[in-house]
Amino acid sequence: VWLHHRSVYEPITCMLMAAVSSVIGIKEHKWQFQWSSNEHESLARFSSIAYAIMLATSALLMGRFGTCAFLYCWLVTELVLAVYVIYLNHKLFPSDMQLSVAPIFRLLVVLLIAFALAAWPVWQDANWPLAEVVAVAVTFSAVLAGLSYFVFGVDEVRAVVERKIRRRLRTA
């Protein structure tokens, strides 16, 4: 309604917002090192300039390409900022303490798989009954949870949680 369309649900807009949110999540997690070490001045400058360029570029493109132009500009900006934050983090730590970017690449692979799996339901579910939408969402979530469990090696976390639950059950 706000976008002056008859259909409120637009799959491309939803997928782009999900992609932007994913990249923002990675970036926000990684720039904690900059803020915690009080080394965030260059990041603040770079971010301000990047967002200003993003707004100017999207303002020029939105008239012709619509809302998705803004979302594409936003996605590119967040990707550039995420790469810059990783670069700053590498500069922040000594060479013998470098952070691995392997988890980020694993996350990107999982996100690509998630978006590929979600593509079909995103375009179809507007016409499905609610029970079918819920069943597909639960199934896809279970598949992605299983995939993520093995990709990210969270067996240690599972073992810690399991020990805590067993300890609580024994005392109850």
Secondary structure, DSSP 8 states (H G I E B T S, - for coil): -TTS-S-S--HHHHHHHHHHHHHHHHHHHHTHHHHHTT--HHHHHHHHHHHHHHHHHHHHHHHHH-HHHHHHHHHHHHHHHHHHHHHHHHHHS-GGG----HHHHHHHHHHHHHHHHHHHHHHHGGGS-HHHHHHHHHHHHHHHHHHHHHHTTTHHHHHHHHHHHHHHHHH-
